[in-house]
Amino acid sequence: MHTFHPENIELKKYSFLVTGGAGFIGSHIVEYLLNHGAGKVKVLDDLSTGFIENIEAFENYPNFEFIKGDITDYTTCLIATDKIDYVLHQAALGSVPRSIDNPVATNLANVSGFLNVITAAKENKIKRFVYASSSSVYGDSLELPKTEDQIGKPLSPYAVSKLTNEIYADVFYKVYGFEVIGLRYFNIFGPRQSPQGPYAAVIPLFVDYLANGNSPFINGDGEQTRDFTYVENAVQANIKALFTSNKNALNKVYNIAVGDRISINELFNTIKDLLDSKINPTYRSKRDGDIHDSLADISLAHQMIEYNPKVKLKDGLKITVEWFKKYHLTKEHVGIASK
Ligand SMILES: NC(=O)c1ccc[n+]([C@@H]2O[C@H](COP(=O)([O-])OP(=O)(O)OC[C@H]3O[C@@H](n4cnc5c(N)ncnc54)[C@H](O)[C@@H]3O)[C@@H](O)[C@H]2O)c1
C-alpha cells in the first residue's frame, strides 16, 4: 500500500542502491522502488540486524540485486555504488542502548561505514545521496517542537554517530559539490520492524509481548512522549528528497515525523485495545540517554521537499498490529521469528 507517488518521476530510467535494504525501513524503500518500476535496485546489507526474509520476495524481480557485504569495507562500497544513479543510505547499527553498551561497534558501522559509502558514492559520481539521520541529534535540547536548526548536545554514542553523519554530508556538499539530503527520522514503526533482542523498538516489543500474553516493561513512568511515524511516511520522504528539483533543498537535514505526539502509556493502551488484551505493563527505571519528550516541527520538509505524511499514528498502528498477527505471531514469517 502506497498512498503517494510523485507523477513526474520515471523510476525506470534510474538505478538505486539501498544500503541496509534488508532492514526494516530499507526493505520498505526497496519495495516502493520495485513496485514503481525502478530500473535497477541493489541492496547492500551485512544482515547484522536485518533479515534475508525481508527481501526474499524481491528476488523474483530481474532488476533486483542483493550484495551481502559490510559498509565498513571501502572496496565493497565502491563495488556496490558502481553504475548507480541514486543512493539511499539506511545501513547503521540502530538503538541508543546498543551504542551505550558498545560505542566502538556503533562508531564503526555508523561513522566509518557512512564515510565509506558517501566517499564511494562521490567517487562513482552518484547523482544524489539521501541518508538516515535521527531525532537523537536533538540530544539535551528541551525545545518543543524540534526545529532543525536548534539542536542540543548528544546524549549517547548513537546520537554522536548520526550528528557526525550530518557534519560529513555538509562537508561533502561544500568541498565536492556532492548532492546530499539528510532525514532525521522520529521513531519510525510498521510491518517488518523486529521485536527481537535487547534493542527492539517499543512498538514491535509491545505487540509481541501482549500478543504472547506477557507484560512488557515501560522505562520510567511512561509519561514520556514520542512523535511515532509510520514507515510509509519515511519512504515518501526518501523518494521526495531524491527527486526534488528544488536546489535550495540540498545540503539540508529534515525532520521526518508526523508532527503529533503520544505518551508511552497512551501508546501502550492503544495497542492493548487493538489486541483486545487485559495485560498491564511493568514499570522499571528510566533508561540512560533517553530524552523525555520528542515532537517534530515538520514544516521545513513540507516547504522544501513537499513532504506530506499521509498515514496517522492510529491507522499505522492498525496496519502494524494486523501484520504482526498475520506474519509474525503465526510464525509464518520465519525470518523475524527465527533470528
Ligand atoms: N527505526 C527508527 O525509528 C529509526 C529512527 C531514527 C533513525 N533510524 C535510522 O534509520 C536507518 C534504518 O533503521 P531501521 O530501523 O530500518 O534498522 P534495521 O536494523 O532494521 O536496518 C538497518 C540495516 O542495516 C544493516 N547494517 C547494519 N550494519 C551494517 C554494516 N556494517 N554493513 C552493511 N549493512 C549493515 C542491518 O543488517 C540492517 O538490515 C538506520 O540508519 C537507523 O539508524 C531509524
PDBQT file of the ligand as one rigid body, heavy atoms in Angstrom, charges set to zero:
ROOT
HETATM    1  N1  LIG A 401      13.626   2.871  13.129  1.00  0.00    +0.000 N 
HETATM    2  C1  LIG A 401      13.705   4.099  13.637  1.00  0.00    +0.000 C 
HETATM    3  O1  LIG A 401      12.836   4.529  14.380  1.00  0.00    +0.000 OA
HETATM    4  C2  LIG A 401      14.869   4.990  13.304  1.00  0.00    +0.000 A 
HETATM    5  C3  LIG A 401      14.913   6.262  13.902  1.00  0.00    +0.000 A 
HETATM    6  C4  LIG A 401      15.969   7.101  13.594  1.00  0.00    +0.000 A 
HETATM    7  C5  LIG A 401      16.929   6.698  12.691  1.00  0.00    +0.000 A 
HETATM    8  N2  LIG A 401      16.881   5.447  12.134  1.00  0.00    +0.000 N 
HETATM    9  C6  LIG A 401      17.922   5.062  11.190  1.00  0.00    +0.000 C 
HETATM   10  O2  LIG A 401      17.293   4.533  10.033  1.00  0.00    +0.000 OA
HETATM   11  C7  LIG A 401      18.131   3.540   9.445  1.00  0.00    +0.000 C 
HETATM   12  C8  LIG A 401      17.361   2.232   9.256  1.00  0.00    +0.000 C 
HETATM   13  O3  LIG A 401      16.920   1.796  10.528  1.00  0.00    +0.000 OA
HETATM   14  P1  LIG A 401      15.968   0.531  10.735  1.00  0.00    +0.000 P 
HETATM   15  O4  LIG A 401      15.040   0.879  11.832  1.00  0.00    +0.000 OA
HETATM   16  O5  LIG A 401      15.437   0.079   9.442  1.00  0.00    +0.000 OA
HETATM   17  O6  LIG A 401      17.003  -0.517  11.341  1.00  0.00    +0.000 OA
HETATM   18  P2  LIG A 401      17.377  -2.011  10.880  1.00  0.00    +0.000 P 
HETATM   19  O7  LIG A 401      18.337  -2.506  11.896  1.00  0.00    +0.000 OA
HETATM   20  O8  LIG A 401      16.151  -2.790  10.621  1.00  0.00    +0.000 OA
HETATM   21  O9  LIG A 401      18.120  -1.744   9.496  1.00  0.00    +0.000 OA
HETATM   22  C9  LIG A 401      19.483  -1.436   9.386  1.00  0.00    +0.000 C 
HETATM   23  C10 LIG A 401      20.083  -2.352   8.359  1.00  0.00    +0.000 C 
HETATM   24  O10 LIG A 401      21.478  -2.023   8.206  1.00  0.00    +0.000 OA
HETATM   25  C11 LIG A 401      22.211  -3.230   8.133  1.00  0.00    +0.000 C 
HETATM   26  N3  LIG A 401      23.581  -2.972   8.586  1.00  0.00    +0.000 N 
HETATM   27  C12 LIG A 401      23.990  -2.630   9.837  1.00  0.00    +0.000 A 
HETATM   28  N4  LIG A 401      25.325  -2.505   9.875  1.00  0.00    +0.000 NA
HETATM   29  C13 LIG A 401      25.776  -2.770   8.613  1.00  0.00    +0.000 A 
HETATM   30  C14 LIG A 401      27.066  -2.841   8.029  1.00  0.00    +0.000 A 
HETATM   31  N5  LIG A 401      28.174  -2.607   8.749  1.00  0.00    +0.000 N 
HETATM   32  N6  LIG A 401      27.165  -3.136   6.712  1.00  0.00    +0.000 NA
HETATM   33  C15 LIG A 401      26.037  -3.391   5.974  1.00  0.00    +0.000 A 
HETATM   34  N7  LIG A 401      24.797  -3.364   6.484  1.00  0.00    +0.000 NA
HETATM   35  C16 LIG A 401      24.661  -3.061   7.793  1.00  0.00    +0.000 A 
HETATM   36  C17 LIG A 401      21.482  -4.215   9.034  1.00  0.00    +0.000 C 
HETATM   37  O11 LIG A 401      21.750  -5.577   8.742  1.00  0.00    +0.000 OA
HETATM   38  C18 LIG A 401      20.030  -3.826   8.767  1.00  0.00    +0.000 C 
HETATM   39  O12 LIG A 401      19.461  -4.600   7.722  1.00  0.00    +0.000 OA
HETATM   40  C19 LIG A 401      19.347   3.433  10.351  1.00  0.00    +0.000 C 
HETATM   41  O13 LIG A 401      20.356   4.280   9.837  1.00  0.00    +0.000 OA
HETATM   42  C20 LIG A 401      18.845   3.968  11.675  1.00  0.00    +0.000 C 
HETATM   43  O14 LIG A 401      19.892   4.468  12.458  1.00  0.00    +0.000 OA
HETATM   44  C21 LIG A 401      15.867   4.577  12.430  1.00  0.00    +0.000 A 
ENDROOT
TORSDOF 0
